[in-house]
Each structure stands twice: as C-alpha cells, then as structure tokens.
Amino acid sequence: MTEYKTEAQKKKFYRTSDWNKLRQQALVRDNYECQQCKREGKVHVDSKRVEGERKTIELNVHHKYEIEHYPQLALVLDNLETLCLKCHNEMHDRVFGEQKKKKWDDEMW
C-alpha cells in the first residue's frame, strides 16, 4: 500500500490524474458548495471563471480521514467533502489573521 507520510509523497498524490478525477466527482456531487457552511445554514459556492483572469480558489476537497493515517481511503469518494478555504483551514486547526483561542482560560497570577 502506498504511504503518504512526507510532504513530497502527498504532493505527488495530489498531482495524479486519479485524484483529479475523484476530486471533480466530489465537487459535482456536492454541487460546488462548502458542505460545512451548508450544515451551518450558510452558502459558499465556487468562484466563477472570468475571461482573462486567473480563477480564485474558493473550494477544497477535504479528506475526512487524512491520507497520512488512512492511505486506503485516499481515493474513496465517501471519504471526501467539499469545503471552502476558511472551513478547510479550521478543520486542520490553521487559523490566520486572528488569535487562536487559548486551550485554557486561566488567569495570569
């Protein structure tokens, strides 16, 4: 079984045609909408391509069970969901531009 432990292994996987085909299937299945926003009653859809401009990235296809730990689920459609960049970063505990919430709310003595 293929492993996806290093950044190089992951990058190689995400450049494969198998991943690109499956990623497209997930986007179509999820109607090009962020599924987390949808669960929260919000709508976040993909950007539109404008002639002569580079398309902005709005959506990612997220592995619910990460390929690093579950390589056997790397190409399983049911393990994927479409997320906007904000929700995807929150899923991976990557918060930019704002202070991360402290794990403990203890007072300083």
C-alpha positions in Angstrom: 0.0 0.0 0.0 1.2 3.5 -0.8 2.2 5.7 2.0 1.6 9.5 2.3 3.8 10.4 5.2 6.1 13.0 3.7 5.1 16.3 2.0 6.7 15.0 -1.2 4.6 11.9 -1.2 1.4 13.9 -0.6 2.3 16.4 -3.3 2.9 13.6 -5.7 -0.5 12.1 -4.9 -2.4 15.4 -5.3 -0.9 15.7 -8.8 -2.2 12.4 -10.1 -5.0 12.1 -12.6 -6.8 9.6 -10.3 -7.0 12.3 -7.6 -8.1 15.0 -10.1 -10.9 12.8 -11.4 -12.1 11.9 -8.0 -11.8 15.5 -6.8 -14.0 16.6 -9.7 -16.6 13.9 -8.8 -16.7 15.2 -5.2 -17.2 18.8 -6.4 -20.0 17.8 -8.7 -21.7 15.6 -6.1 -21.5 18.5 -3.5 -22.9 21.0 -6.1 -19.7 23.1 -5.8 -20.8 24.2 -2.3 -19.0 24.1 1.0 -20.6 21.3 3.0 -19.7 22.8 6.4 -21.2 26.1 5.6 -24.3 24.3 4.3 -24.6 22.4 7.7 -24.5 25.8 9.4 -27.2 27.2 7.1 -24.9 29.3 5.0 -24.0 29.2 1.3 -20.4 29.3 0.0 -20.1 28.4 -3.7 -17.2 28.2 -6.1 -15.9 31.3 -7.8 -16.8 31.9 -11.5 -14.1 31.9 -14.2 -13.7 35.4 -15.7 -12.1 35.6 -19.2 -8.5 36.9 -19.0 -8.3 36.5 -15.2 -7.0 33.8 -13.0 -9.8 31.9 -11.2 -9.7 32.4 -7.5 -9.6 29.3 -5.3 -12.7 29.1 -3.1 -13.1 25.4 -2.5 -11.0 22.5 -1.5 -11.9 18.8 -1.5 -11.1 17.5 2.0 -10.3 14.0 3.2 -12.4 13.4 6.2 -9.9 10.7 7.2 -6.5 12.0 6.4 -4.4 10.1 3.8 -1.4 10.2 6.1 -3.2 8.0 8.6 -5.7 6.2 6.3 -4.0 5.7 2.9 -6.5 3.1 2.0 -9.2 5.8 1.9 -7.2 8.3 -0.3 -9.3 7.5 -3.4 -12.7 6.7 -1.7 -15.4 9.2 -2.7 -17.3 8.8 0.5 -14.2 10.0 2.4 -14.3 13.3 0.6 -16.2 16.5 1.1 -16.1 20.0 -0.5 -15.1 22.8 1.9 -14.4 26.5 1.4 -10.8 27.6 2.3 -12.0 29.0 5.7 -13.7 25.8 6.8 -10.9 23.6 5.5 -8.3 25.6 7.4 -10.5 25.4 10.5 -10.8 21.6 10.1 -7.0 21.5 10.2 -6.7 24.0 13.0 -5.0 26.6 10.8 -6.3 30.0 11.7 -4.8 33.1 10.0 -5.2 36.7 10.9 -6.8 36.2 14.3 -5.6 34.9 17.6 -6.0 31.2 18.2 -8.3 30.6 21.1 -6.4 29.5 24.2 -7.0 26.0 25.2 -7.3 27.1 28.8 -8.9 30.2 30.0 -6.8 30.5 33.2 -6.0 33.8 34.8 -2.4 35.0 34.9 -1.2 35.3 38.5 
